[in-house]
């Protein structure tokens, strides 16, 4: 999710599309939160690991 968010951020910035920029920020933030929680051993969505 973090990589997808970063790609959307780059595309939104390069093409001056604010909607893609906003979606990219949202997706990247969710990805960072899930990665942070998963790294500390918390279950995320009922799963111990996300592959």
C-alpha angles and dihedrals in degrees: 000000000000092000092047090050092050092049090051090048092052094046092046092050095044095048095036094238108150094192092060090046091054093045090048092053091049095047093045091049092050090048092051092049092049091047091048093050093045093050091057094053099255117144110250114203090345093303129110093205136029115206 
